[in-house]
Amino acid sequence: METMIGNVVLLVFLAAQIVVGTSVIHSKKPYKIVLLAVHIILSLFILAGFASGIYVYFMGIVAGKMFAAISLYGAGAALLLGLMTGVMLLPLKNVNPKLVLVHKIAAFVTAGLLIAHIISLAVKI
């Protein structure tokens, strides 16, 4: 139960990050520094949440839930892709629309896999 509560909190942070990221997209360069700082801080919170979730699986606390583990690992990989593209977008003066698209897709894939992870914990798959 504790892992599901932690994952729901993680999903709330991810939803907040998507909302703030959308606000950053609609502001002109140079970005509003407060929005960008909140977006980056939320990214760090989400990364810490994934690290603790993966630690729980490595310690064997949640055993026998293969789909839950696979969806969490996939969400972590998508999160890392989103973080890498975000870091690549920071110093660019002319933003590449394809890189922004990869950043957006990574965020939504992370959210989708995290929802699948929560459902699989609830259903005990």
N, C-alpha and C positions, 0 to 999 in steps of 0.2 A: 504494500500500500504506500509506503514511504517513497518508493521509486516512482510510482505513478504521480504522486503529488509533486515531486520534484520535476517530473517531465511536463506536467501541466504548467507549472511556473515557468519552465524553460520555453514553452510554447507561447505564453503571454509575453515574455521578453522578446521573442522572435517576432510576434505580431507588432509589438511596439517599435521594434527596429525597422520593420517593413514600412510602417506609417511614417516614421522619421525619415527613412530613406527616400520615400516618395516626396516628402517636403524638401529634401535636399536636391532632388532632381529638378523640381520646379523652381528653385531659386537660381538666379544667374550667377555665373562665376565672377568674382570670387565668392565661394559659398559662404553662407552665414556660418561663422565659426562655431556658434553655440550648437546649431543643428548638427554640424559635422562632428563635433566633440561628443554629443549625446549618442550619435550613430556609432561612433567608434567605441565608446564606453559600453553600450549595449552589446556590441560584438564581443567584447572581452568577458562580459557576464555570461553570454551564451556559450562561449568557448569553455569557460570554467564549469558551466553546467554539463556540457558534453563530457568534459574530462571526468567529472564525478560520476556521471552515468556509466561511462565505459569502465571506470574503476570498480563500480559495483559488479559489472559482469565479469571482470577479470578475477575478482575475489570470490566469485561463485555464489554470491548472495542470492542472485536470481538465476537459478539453475533450471535447465530443461525448457527454456523458452527461446527456441531457435529463431523464429520469425521476429520476435522482439529484438533480439540481438542483431540480426541482419539489418533490420530497418534502422536501428540506432547507428550501426557502423556506416550505412549508406548515407544517413543524414549527416554524420560527422565528416564524411568525404565531401559531400556537397557544401557543407559549411566551410571547410578548408578552401575549396575552390572559390567560394564567395569572398573569403578573406583575402586570398591571393589577388583576385581581380580588383577588389577594393583598394588594396595597397598599390596596385599598378595604376589605378585611376587617380590617386591623390596628386602626383606631381604633374600630370598631363595638363597642358594648356588647352589643347584641342582634343576634346573627348571623342574617342572612337565609339560610335553607336553599337558596334558588335560587342565590344567589351562591356558596355553598359548592359546589353541584352544578356550576356553570359552571367553578369552579376545578379540581375533580376531573376533569371531562371534558377540559378543556384539557391537564391533565397526561397523561392516557391517550392523547389524540390526538397529543400531542407524542411520546410513547414509540412509538406505532404508526408514525408517519411516520418517526421516526428508524430504527426497525427496517427499514422499507421502503427507506430510504436506504442502509443498510448492505448489504441484500440486492442492491439495484441496483448498488452498487459491486462487490460480489463477482461478480455475474453479468455485469457490464459492459453494462448496459442504458443 
